[in-house]
Amino acid sequence: MNEQEYGTPSPISNVPWRSGPHWAMLDKQKKIHFALAHIAEQQRFPKR
């Protein structure tokens, strides 16, 4: 895992190997994963 791939997603849609349906799906899964992790973290450490 390196920062560029799993950090903030940057608009590299014009890069050939990055375009394609499977990349879009992976990107969506990644966003969902981070959203769920964020929610779990908020529940674990509730703001007082």
N, CA, C and O atoms as a MOPAC input file, in Angstrom:
PM7 MOZYME 1SCF
protein

 N      0.84100 1    -1.20700 1     0.00000 1
 C      0.00000 1     0.00000 1     0.00000 1
 C      0.86700 1     1.24300 1     0.00000 1
 O      1.65000 1     1.45100 1     0.92600 1
 N      0.74100 1     2.05800 1    -1.00600 1
 C      1.47200 1     3.31400 1    -0.96200 1
 C      0.50800 1     4.48500 1    -0.97800 1
 O     -0.64900 1     4.36000 1    -1.38000 1
 N      1.00800 1     5.61600 1    -0.53700 1
 C      0.18600 1     6.80400 1    -0.29000 1
 C     -0.58900 1     7.24800 1    -1.52200 1
 O     -1.74700 1     7.65400 1    -1.42400 1
 N      0.05500 1     7.16800 1    -2.68100 1
 C     -0.57700 1     7.69300 1    -3.88300 1
 C     -1.81500 1     6.89800 1    -4.28100 1
 O     -2.79000 1     7.46600 1    -4.77300 1
 N     -1.77800 1     5.58300 1    -4.06700 1
 C     -2.93400 1     4.78100 1    -4.47700 1
 C     -4.03700 1     4.79400 1    -3.43800 1
 O     -5.21800 1     4.78000 1    -3.78600 1
 N     -3.66300 1     4.82200 1    -2.15100 1
 C     -4.67800 1     4.69100 1    -1.11200 1
 C     -4.87800 1     5.97100 1    -0.30200 1
 O     -5.61400 1     5.97800 1     0.68500 1
 N     -4.22400 1     7.04500 1    -0.71900 1
 C     -4.45400 1     8.32800 1    -0.06100 1
 C     -5.70200 1     8.94200 1    -0.64800 1
 O     -6.67900 1     8.23900 1    -0.90500 1
 N     -5.68500 1    10.24000 1    -0.86500 1
 C     -6.83100 1    10.88800 1    -1.48100 1
 C     -6.84400 1    10.52100 1    -2.95400 1
 O     -5.83300 1    10.67300 1    -3.63900 1
 N     -7.98800 1    10.03400 1    -3.45400 1
 C     -8.06700 1     9.64600 1    -4.85900 1
 C     -7.91700 1    10.85500 1    -5.77700 1
 O     -8.67300 1    11.81900 1    -5.65800 1
 N     -6.96800 1    10.81300 1    -6.67300 1
 C     -6.74800 1    11.92500 1    -7.58400 1
 C     -7.33300 1    11.58100 1    -8.95100 1
 O     -7.40400 1    10.40800 1    -9.31800 1
 N     -7.74700 1    12.58500 1    -9.69600 1
 C     -8.38200 1    12.34100 1   -11.01000 1
 C     -7.39500 1    11.85200 1   -12.06000 1
 O     -6.87700 1    12.64700 1   -12.84400 1
 N     -7.13100 1    10.54300 1   -12.08000 1
 C     -6.22600 1     9.99600 1   -13.10000 1
 C     -7.03500 1     9.15300 1   -14.07100 1
 O     -6.58500 1     8.08800 1   -14.49400 1
 N     -8.21600 1     9.61900 1   -14.42400 1
 C     -9.08700 1     8.82400 1   -15.28300 1
 C     -8.55800 1     8.76600 1   -16.71100 1
 O     -8.94100 1     7.88600 1   -17.48300 1
 N     -7.66700 1     9.71100 1   -17.06900 1
 C     -7.15500 1     9.71800 1   -18.44400 1
 C     -5.98300 1     8.76200 1   -18.62300 1
 O     -5.53500 1     8.53300 1   -19.74600 1
 N     -5.48000 1     8.19900 1   -17.51700 1
 C     -4.41100 1     7.21200 1   -17.61000 1
 C     -5.01800 1     5.87600 1   -18.05700 1
 O     -5.94800 1     5.38000 1   -17.42100 1
 N     -4.50500 1     5.29500 1   -19.13800 1
 C     -5.10000 1     4.09700 1   -19.75300 1
 C     -5.32800 1     2.93200 1   -18.78600 1
 O     -6.41600 1     2.35700 1   -18.74700 1
 N     -4.29000 1     2.58600 1   -18.00100 1
 C     -4.42800 1     1.42300 1   -17.12000 1
 C     -5.36500 1     1.69200 1   -15.97100 1
 O     -5.78000 1     0.76700 1   -15.27200 1
 N     -5.70500 1     2.95600 1   -15.76700 1
 C     -6.59500 1     3.33600 1   -14.67100 1
 C     -8.04600 1     3.36900 1   -15.13800 1
 O     -8.96500 1     3.33400 1   -14.31900 1
 N     -8.25200 1     3.43600 1   -16.43900 1
 C     -9.62600 1     3.51200 1   -16.93100 1
 C    -10.16200 1     2.11100 1   -17.12600 1
 O     -9.39900 1     1.17000 1   -17.34400 1
 N    -11.46200 1     1.97300 1   -17.04700 1
 C    -12.05600 1     0.65100 1   -17.18500 1
 C    -13.00600 1     0.41100 1   -16.03600 1
 O    -12.85100 1     0.99600 1   -14.96400 1
 N    -14.00300 1    -0.45700 1   -16.25200 1
 C    -15.06000 1    -0.68000 1   -15.26400 1
 C    -14.54100 1    -1.23800 1   -13.94800 1
 O    -15.06800 1    -0.91500 1   -12.88400 1
 N    -13.49700 1    -2.08500 1   -14.01400 1
 C    -13.03100 1    -2.70700 1   -12.77500 1
 C    -12.37100 1    -1.67700 1   -11.86900 1
 O    -12.42700 1    -1.80200 1   -10.64600 1
 N    -11.73900 1    -0.65100 1   -12.46400 1
 C    -11.12600 1     0.39500 1   -11.63500 1
 C    -12.18300 1     1.23000 1   -10.94700 1
 O    -12.03200 1     1.61300 1    -9.78700 1
 N    -13.26200 1     1.51300 1   -11.67400 1
 C    -14.35000 1     2.29400 1   -11.08600 1
 C    -14.95200 1     1.54100 1    -9.90600 1
 O    -15.27500 1     2.12700 1    -8.87300 1
 N    -15.09500 1     0.22600 1   -10.08100 1
 C    -15.65700 1    -0.60900 1    -9.02400 1
 C    -14.72800 1    -0.61800 1    -7.80700 1
 O    -15.18200 1    -0.46900 1    -6.67300 1
 N    -13.42800 1    -0.79100 1    -8.05100 1
 C    -12.45600 1    -0.79100 1    -6.95600 1
 C    -12.48500 1     0.54100 1    -6.22500 1
 O    -12.41700 1     0.58600 1    -4.99600 1
 N    -12.58700 1     1.63200 1    -6.99200 1
 C    -12.60200 1     2.96000 1    -6.39500 1
 C    -13.82000 1     3.11200 1    -5.49600 1
 O    -13.72600 1     3.65300 1    -4.39400 1
 N    -14.97200 1     2.62700 1    -5.97700 1
 C    -16.19900 1     2.71200 1    -5.18300 1
 C    -16.05500 1     1.90200 1    -3.89900 1
 O    -16.43000 1     2.36600 1    -2.82200 1
 N    -15.50600 1     0.68300 1    -4.01500 1
 C    -15.30500 1    -0.17000 1    -2.84200 1
 C    -14.36700 1     0.50900 1    -1.85200 1
 O    -14.57500 1     0.43700 1    -0.64100 1
 N    -13.33200 1     1.16700 1    -2.37100 1
 C    -12.36000 1     1.84300 1    -1.52100 1
 C    -13.04300 1     2.96700 1    -0.74800 1
 O    -12.81800 1     3.13000 1     0.45100 1
 N    -13.88300 1     3.74600 1    -1.44600 1
 C    -14.59200 1     4.85200 1    -0.79700 1
 C    -15.53500 1     4.32000 1     0.28100 1
 O    -15.62300 1     4.88200 1     1.37300 1
 N    -16.23700 1     3.23300 1    -0.03400 1
 C    -17.15600 1     2.63100 1     0.94400 1
 C    -16.37300 1     2.13000 1     2.15000 1
 O    -16.79000 1     2.31700 1     3.29300 1
 N    -15.22900 1     1.49000 1     1.88800 1
 C    -14.39400 1     0.96600 1     2.96300 1
 C    -13.94600 1     2.08200 1     3.90300 1
 O    -14.00500 1     1.93900 1     5.12400 1
 N    -13.49300 1     3.20400 1     3.31600 1
 C    -13.02600 1     4.31200 1     4.14400 1
 C    -14.17700 1     4.95000 1     4.90200 1
 O    -14.01000 1     5.37200 1     6.04600 1
 N    -15.34500 1     5.02400 1     4.27300 1
 C    -16.51500 1     5.59300 1     4.94100 1
 C    -16.90900 1     4.73600 1     6.14000 1
 O    -17.19200 1     5.25500 1     7.21900 1
 N    -16.92500 1     3.41300 1     5.93900 1
 C    -17.27500 1     2.50300 1     7.03100 1
 C    -16.24400 1     2.58100 1     8.15600 1
 O    -16.59900 1     2.57900 1     9.33500 1
 N    -14.97300 1     2.64800 1     7.78500 1
 C    -13.91200 1     2.74300 1     8.79300 1
 C    -14.08000 1     4.03300 1     9.59300 1
 O    -13.89200 1     4.05300 1    10.81000 1
 N    -14.43600 1     5.10600 1     8.89300 1
 C    -14.61600 1     6.40100 1     9.54600 1
 C    -15.77700 1     6.34800 1    10.53900 1
 O    -15.67300 1     6.84100 1    11.66200 1
 N    -16.87300 1     5.74600 1    10.10900 1
 C    -18.05600 1     5.61900 1    10.97500 1
 C    -17.72500 1     4.76300 1    12.19300 1
 O    -18.09300 1     5.10400 1    13.31700 1
 N    -17.02600 1     3.64700 1    11.96600 1
 C    -16.65200 1     2.75900 1    13.06900 1
 C    -15.77300 1     3.50000 1    14.07100 1
 O    -15.90900 1     3.33100 1    15.28300 1
 N    -14.88300 1     4.31200 1    13.55000 1
 C    -13.97600 1     5.05300 1    14.42500 1
 C    -14.75600 1     6.07800 1    15.24800 1
 O    -14.46900 1     6.28000 1    16.42700 1
 N    -15.74000 1     6.72100 1    14.62500 1
 C    -16.55300 1     7.70300 1    15.34700 1
 C    -17.35300 1     7.03000 1    16.46000 1
 O    -17.54500 1     7.60000 1    17.53400 1
 N    -17.81900 1     5.80100 1    16.18600 1
 C    -18.59100 1     5.08700 1    17.20300 1
 C    -17.69100 1     4.62100 1    18.34200 1
 O    -18.11100 1     4.58400 1    19.49800 1
 N    -16.44900 1     4.26600 1    18.00800 1
 C    -15.52500 1     3.79200 1    19.02300 1
 C    -15.08200 1     4.94700 1    19.92900 1
 O    -14.92400 1     4.78300 1    21.13900 1
 N    -14.88500 1     6.12400 1    19.30800 1
 C    -14.47400 1     7.29300 1    20.08500 1
 C    -15.51100 1     8.39600 1    19.92000 1
 O    -15.31100 1     9.31900 1    19.13100 1
 N    -16.62500 1     8.31100 1    20.65900 1
 C    -17.66400 1     9.32800 1    20.52200 1
 C    -17.17500 1    10.68800 1    21.01400 1
 O    -16.44700 1    10.78900 1    22.00100 1
 N    -17.59400 1    11.72600 1    20.30000 1
 C    -17.21900 1    13.07900 1    20.72700 1
 C    -18.03500 1    13.46800 1    21.94500 1
 O    -19.24100 1    13.22800 1    22.00000 1
 N    -17.37400 1    14.06600 1    22.91500 1
 C    -18.07700 1    14.45500 1    24.13700 1
 C    -18.48300 1    15.91000 1    24.07100 1
 O    -19.08800 1    16.42600 1    25.01000 1

